[in-house]
Amino acid sequence: MIWKDKNVLITGATHFIGAHLAEELVNRGSNVKAFIRYDYQRDWGSLDKLPLHIKNKIEVIFGSLLNPEAVDFAVESADVVLHLGAFDMIPLNINIRSYFEENTIGTLNMLNAAKKHNLQKFVHISTDEVYGRAERTPIDEKCPLKAQSPHISSDIAAEKLVEGYYLTYNLPVTIARLFNTYGPMQAKDAIVPTIIAQGLVGTQLLLGNMHTIRDFVYVEDVVDALLRMVETPEVIGEAVNLGSGIGISVGDLAERITALIGRDIEILFDATRIRIQGADIEQLVADTTKARRLIEWQSSTSLDVGLTKTIEWFSEHAGI
């Protein structure tokens, strides 16, 4: 695909992955629109952390995914939609109904608009959490989806809406299931920034379940994969895992980060950081065979390199 002058809409663009996508697309010459949930502060989120020459080339549309007219306006002139609006880690601190509506009704409105305006490609960004406590590891795309929490049930429902629009209307959709993406500009309540923030300033590091195993993939690799998914016709109608294929426990991750920071930090257990009973998933590691086969992609940034870049960014932007 020739990205120059392509009209690309990113929903949920305040998320750090959306900001990295926007920056890469601007660099490729695309016309980028960012659909952002309206609040009275008109907060740009992670987009505000981009260089000014990039920000000035992004058209921001404030609205709600729950408003079909606002969604229709945003999608009308788009060639491609990257739908991050329903993507997040499990937000157990927010109202389940609000999260469910944003995921399901918001995605439904996006799909209706995409169908109406004959979109060239719709990429729905989902999460590895839809697998719940998977029957096997590494997890391939044939593993059953399990709603490990009420919040995750809405992520699964959103995926099924996307699947339904493909099977019924032949809408050119694809689903990206992201494993633990990390990198510069990530929200500080995510695990990697949480460890880095504590490691840069303190002598103690407080963590919850340190035995949990996750698959960490650098954000630039994920951006590359998502754009390949737009470019590849063979991926239409498919769900594809995007991860490194390598698992690491949270405890080992903390030790790796503190070693890279170069400070002597005591790692301690904090029971207040444990998820509610029944919602935690012990192990999520991707089988990336399908991504290698369909979009000729695999994660190319090693964990140490990605963490070093992330540590450097947070060190330079400590006040943000």
CORQUIQUI-V36166 format. One record per residue. RES is the residue in one small letter. PHI is phi in whole degrees, -180 to 180 (none if undefined). OMEGA is omega in whole degrees, -180 to 180 (NA if undefined). Layout:
res={RES,RES}
phi={PHI,PHI}
omega={OMEGA,OMEGA}
This chain:
res={m,i,w,k,d,k,n,v,l,i,t,g,a,t,h,f,i,g,a,h,l,a,e,e,l,v,n,r,g,s,n,v,k,a,f,i,r,y,d,y,q,r,d,w,g,s,l,d,k,l,p,l,h,i,k,n,k,i,e,v,i,f,g,s,l,l,n,p,e,a,v,d,f,a,v,e,s,a,d,v,v,l,h,l,g,a,f,d,m,i,p,l,n,i,n,i,r,s,y,f,e,e,n,t,i,g,t,l,n,m,l,n,a,a,k,k,h,n,l,q,k,f,v,h,i,s,t,d,e,v,y,g,r,a,e,r,t,p,i,d,e,k,c,p,l,k,a,q,s,p,h,i,s,s,d,i,a,a,e,k,l,v,e,g,y,y,l,t,y,n,l,p,v,t,i,a,r,l,f,n,t,y,g,p,m,q,a,k,d,a,i,v,p,t,i,i,a,q,g,l,v,g,t,q,l,l,l,g,n,m,h,t,i,r,d,f,v,y,v,e,d,v,v,d,a,l,l,r,m,v,e,t,p,e,v,i,g,e,a,v,n,l,g,s,g,i,g,i,s,v,g,d,l,a,e,r,i,t,a,l,i,g,r,d,i,e,i,l,f,d,a,t,r,i,r,i,q,g,a,d,i,e,q,l,v,a,d,t,t,k,a,r,r,l,i,e,w,q,s,s,t,s,l,d,v,g,l,t,k,t,i,e,w,f,s,e,h,a,g,i}
phi={none,-89,-82,-60,69,-72,-91,-121,-107,-115,-92,63,-72,-72,-67,-63,-67,-62,-67,-65,-61,-60,-62,-65,-68,-61,-63,-87,92,-78,-92,-103,-114,-116,-94,-124,-61,-73,-140,-66,-87,51,-75,-88,58,-66,-59,-67,-90,-78,-58,-60,-68,-81,-56,-66,-101,-105,-90,-99,-117,-91,180,-128,-63,-82,-102,-62,-69,-66,-64,-60,-61,-69,-83,-49,-101,-85,-92,-134,-120,-110,-96,-98,-61,-102,-94,-171,-73,-62,-93,-67,-93,-117,-63,-61,-60,-61,-65,-64,-63,-60,-70,-84,-66,-61,-68,-59,-63,-64,-67,-61,-68,-62,-65,-63,-102,53,-61,-76,-158,-126,-105,-96,-93,-114,-133,-64,-64,-64,-80,57,-85,-65,-72,-149,-137,-65,-92,-100,-70,-86,-64,-61,-86,-131,-82,-69,-147,-59,-63,-69,-60,-75,-64,-67,-61,-62,-60,-68,-63,-60,-61,-64,-71,-71,-71,-87,-112,58,-67,-76,-112,-149,-116,-105,-98,-85,-85,-66,-81,-141,152,-56,79,-66,-60,-72,-88,-76,-63,-65,-62,-61,-67,-63,-60,-69,-68,-76,-121,-112,-110,-129,-123,-102,-135,-86,-70,-87,-93,-59,-109,-133,-108,-101,-130,-72,-62,-65,-67,-66,-59,-57,-65,-63,-71,-64,-66,-67,-77,-104,-62,-65,-92,-62,84,-108,-108,-133,-73,-123,-153,-86,84,-123,-98,-146,-73,-62,-63,-67,-61,-62,-65,-64,-67,-65,-65,-69,-68,86,-124,-86,-126,-85,-97,-123,-81,-128,-64,-71,-96,-80,-67,-62,-58,95,-92,-76,-121,-70,-147,-137,-133,-84,-92,-103,-56,-66,-64,-65,-77,-85,-118,51,-127,-149,-60,-110,-97,-65,-60,-63,-67,-63,-66,-62,-61,-70,-61,-61,-65,-68,-66,-79,-121,-60,-85,-80}
omega={174,-174,-179,179,175,180,-174,176,176,173,-177,-172,175,177,-174,177,177,179,178,176,-179,-179,-179,-180,175,179,179,176,180,171,-170,171,180,179,-171,177,-178,165,-172,179,-176,-174,178,180,-176,177,180,-178,180,175,-174,-178,174,-179,-177,-179,-180,176,-178,176,178,179,-180,175,-180,179,-176,179,179,178,180,178,-178,-174,-169,-175,-175,170,-175,173,170,-169,176,-172,-179,-173,174,168,-176,-176,-173,-179,179,-177,-178,-179,-180,-180,-180,-180,-180,-179,-171,-180,178,179,177,179,179,-178,177,179,179,178,-178,-172,174,-179,179,-180,178,179,179,-179,-179,-172,176,-178,180,179,-178,176,-171,-178,-179,178,-2,-172,173,-173,178,178,179,176,-178,179,-178,176,176,179,-178,177,179,175,178,179,179,177,-178,173,179,178,-179,179,175,-175,-178,-173,-178,178,-176,-176,169,-178,175,177,-176,170,-168,179,-179,177,179,176,-179,179,-172,179,174,-168,-177,177,178,180,-179,-177,179,-177,-178,-171,-172,176,177,-180,-176,-178,175,-178,-176,-180,178,-179,-180,-180,-176,-177,-174,-171,180,176,179,177,177,-179,-178,179,173,179,175,-173,-169,-180,-176,-176,179,-180,-176,167,-173,174,173,180,179,-175,-178,179,176,179,179,178,178,177,179,179,179,-178,-179,177,179,176,177,179,179,-173,179,-179,-174,176,178,-175,-179,-179,178,176,179,-176,178,-177,-176,178,-171,-171,175,-180,-173,160,-174,-179,-176,178,179,-176,-172,-176,178,-176,164,-180,-176,-179,179,-179,-179,179,180,179,179,178,-179,177,180,-179,-178,177,-178,-175,-176,-177,-177,NA}
